[in-house]
């Protein structure tokens, strides 16, 4: 068996891993931001972590909706990159 990988094979494997990583970060971040936007999950999470003093800053529609838009954009970009190579 030949275990030698050529440069193109390594580059293709790294590119595929990056696409999967971007997609998972985008979907996970979108789900967490949506959960924090529409439920009282964020105050509970900040209180459990001991950061309840930051609640006034983070539990703001401008911050949460911006985070949701950012993660949805990352998800869309990852899906677009995945479809470009097919």
JOGI-V21978 format. One record per residue. RES is the residue in one letter. PHI is phi in degrees with one decimal (999 if undefined). PSI is psi in whole degrees, -180 to 180 (* if undefined). BURIAL is + if it has 16 or more other ideal C-beta (glycine too) atoms within 10 Angstrom, else -. Layout:
res:RES phi:PHI psi:PSI burial:BURIAL
res:RES phi:PHI psi:PSI burial:BURIAL
This chain:
res:X phi:999 psi:142 burial:-
res:X phi:-104.2 psi:115 burial:-
res:X phi:-98.8 psi:9 burial:-
res:X phi:-78.0 psi:127 burial:-
res:X phi:-104.3 psi:136 burial:-
res:X phi:-82.9 psi:164 burial:-
res:X phi:-58.3 psi:-41 burial:-
res:X phi:-66.2 psi:-36 burial:-
res:X phi:-66.8 psi:-42 burial:-
res:X phi:-65.4 psi:-42 burial:-
res:X phi:-63.6 psi:-41 burial:-
res:X phi:-65.8 psi:-40 burial:-
res:X phi:-65.3 psi:-41 burial:-
res:X phi:-67.3 psi:-38 burial:-
res:X phi:-66.0 psi:-43 burial:-
res:X phi:-63.9 psi:-40 burial:-
res:X phi:-65.2 psi:-38 burial:-
res:X phi:-66.7 psi:-39 burial:-
res:X phi:-64.0 psi:-43 burial:+
res:X phi:-65.7 psi:-38 burial:-
res:X phi:-65.1 psi:-45 burial:-
res:X phi:-62.4 psi:-41 burial:+
res:X phi:-66.2 psi:-42 burial:+
res:X phi:-68.4 psi:-39 burial:-
res:X phi:-64.6 psi:-43 burial:-
res:X phi:-64.4 psi:-45 burial:+
res:X phi:-70.0 psi:-44 burial:+
res:X phi:-63.8 psi:-44 burial:-
res:X phi:-66.8 psi:-38 burial:+
res:X phi:-64.4 psi:-42 burial:+
res:X phi:-65.0 psi:-43 burial:-
res:X phi:-66.9 psi:-42 burial:+
res:X phi:-66.0 psi:-40 burial:+
res:X phi:-66.7 psi:-39 burial:+
res:X phi:-63.3 psi:-41 burial:-
res:X phi:-72.5 psi:-29 burial:+
res:X phi:-71.7 psi:-42 burial:+
res:X phi:-107.3 psi:0 burial:-
res:X phi:-136.1 psi:166 burial:-
res:X phi:-84.4 psi:37 burial:-
res:X phi:-70.8 psi:-37 burial:-
res:X phi:-64.0 psi:-44 burial:+
res:X phi:-60.9 psi:-38 burial:-
res:X phi:-65.4 psi:-45 burial:-
res:X phi:-63.8 psi:-44 burial:+
res:X phi:-66.8 psi:-35 burial:+
res:X phi:-68.7 psi:-39 burial:-
res:X phi:-66.1 psi:-40 burial:-
res:X phi:-79.5 psi:-10 burial:-
res:X phi:87.2 psi:16 burial:-
res:X phi:-111.5 psi:36 burial:-
res:X phi:-68.5 psi:-17 burial:-
res:X phi:-70.9 psi:-21 burial:-
res:X phi:-86.6 psi:4 burial:-
res:X phi:-62.6 psi:-37 burial:-
res:X phi:-64.3 psi:-29 burial:-
res:X phi:-85.6 psi:-47 burial:-
res:X phi:-80.9 psi:-28 burial:-
res:X phi:-87.9 psi:58 burial:-
res:X phi:-126.5 psi:138 burial:-
res:X phi:-61.2 psi:-35 burial:-
res:X phi:-64.2 psi:-43 burial:-
res:X phi:-70.5 psi:-46 burial:-
res:X phi:-68.6 psi:-42 burial:+
res:X phi:-70.2 psi:-33 burial:-
res:X phi:-66.0 psi:-42 burial:-
res:X phi:-63.7 psi:-41 burial:+
res:X phi:-62.9 psi:-44 burial:+
res:X phi:-64.8 psi:-39 burial:-
res:X phi:-64.6 psi:-47 burial:-
res:X phi:-69.3 psi:-33 burial:+
res:X phi:-67.5 psi:-35 burial:+
res:X phi:-66.5 psi:-41 burial:-
res:X phi:-62.9 psi:-41 burial:+
res:X phi:-63.6 psi:-45 burial:+
res:X phi:-63.2 psi:-40 burial:-
res:X phi:-65.1 psi:-42 burial:-
res:X phi:-65.3 psi:-39 burial:+
res:X phi:-68.4 psi:-40 burial:-
res:X phi:-63.3 psi:-44 burial:-
res:X phi:-64.7 psi:-37 burial:-
res:X phi:-66.2 psi:-40 burial:-
res:X phi:-75.9 psi:-24 burial:-
res:X phi:-67.0 psi:-33 burial:-
res:X phi:-89.6 psi:-1 burial:-
res:X phi:-91.9 psi:* burial:-
